[in-house]
């Protein structure tokens, strides 16, 4: 049995190498049978090698030529303009008459008159209005790689609910981490009369938003390694947003890619909280809305024990499953995790949510209160039942399997693999929490690409084999040489007889 584990708190001997997405993350490839591990660096944002093929063993020696080639490759994958240049281009673009405002659909770029000749063969959108420029999430084509970008944009219903909720809770600053549609809705709200002023800053890995927002409003950011691509200027803009206007209520709203690593995300979010705390009291807690599927609840609560999951179902416009309508699911699995008191988050009654006085929180209409569990236990928005053997509520479609000793689907395969510890096989803890300290110490040792003894043995084997082969070849050559000399002697005797 083998597995991959992310190593966040175990420092490496040297700084992490860089890929186009910033500093890489350190992973451990664990082999349970052989009780050994090998550590390696891989891209923080891409889990698929097709998207970013960076790979390097922790103790691998990289040549100077390879380092230079890697640096050149990383630079080639960066945006063609700096954020400051994008802002200058935007100001020039807005000053043009509407008939001359052209957006290249192929390059996803606002074109200036000097750029027209280079994009004549590309698909273009003309007559770009000021209103379209204020809604860049509808102008740009979404990047729908679910493991890296996953720009599944909030439906208008969800986005308006989040904004109304933020206003009703009294927040006047919003840090939007991977939520571009909420950010632009907040910016649009500033143009409406009799509305309280709300400041917003967007952190997103999609550099294309640099074309539409200033350096104070947008930072090119990787949420998996807390990396700001604009270096000091971008981080300073983020720090100023989080720390200035001390006393103004602020909330962080994040919608990460669902295929991302929860531990890496939580590590970055804790760094955001640490930056905010530099200007606050130590006991204060940054309010957070983390939007993620409900089946990640145990992993999120492991990283943030004070969080709780709300019943509100988040919908997306451009997702095939997570949206209302005939083409989507009736129940979206995406929820809001927050450290705010659940009773303070009022869910809309017109969408079927009600208040449970026993749980003191708003729940979906199908979420019934279990008298045994003393809670509204449904996670997926449907009615659940209580299993007296497991002593917890489960889905109606599940039944208790005596072989597996827990509730599962009827068409399951008994004895199937369950996530847990790679060392002892237990499902109630991870490798880093394994009580078997002897094995744990062996595995957490810094590994080398090859063990020296093993390498020497291989070298001896190779040398002995090569000697045997050389001896065989030499003996073969001697035999062939003897045959050739014997034949030549016979030929000479025949010739001498013929001459006589």
Secondary structure, DSSP 4 states (H G I P E B T S, - for coil): -EEEEEESSS--SSPPPEETTEE-EEEEEEETTTTEEEEEEE-SS-SSTTT---EEETT----HHHHHHHHHHHHHTS-SS-HHHHHHHHHHHHHS-GGG-EEETTTTEEEPGGGGGGGTTS-EE-S--HHHHT-HHHHSPP---TTTT---PBPHHHHHHHHHHHHHTT--EEEEES-HHHHHHHHHHTTSTT----EEEEEES-GGGGGTS-TTTEEEEETTTTEETTHHHHHHHHHHHHHSSTTS-EEEEE---TTS-HHHHHHHHHHHHHHHHTTS-TT---EEEEEEEGGGHHHHHHH-TT-EE--PPP-BSS-SSSSSSTTS-SS--EEEEESS-GGGSPPPGGGTEEEETTTTEEEETT-PEETTTTEE--SSSS-EEEETTTTEEEETTEEEETTTTEEEETTPPTT---S--TTT--SSS-GGG-S-HHHHHHHTSPP-SS-HHHHHHHHHHHHHHHHHHHHHHHHHHHHHHHHHHHHHHHHHHHHHHHH-
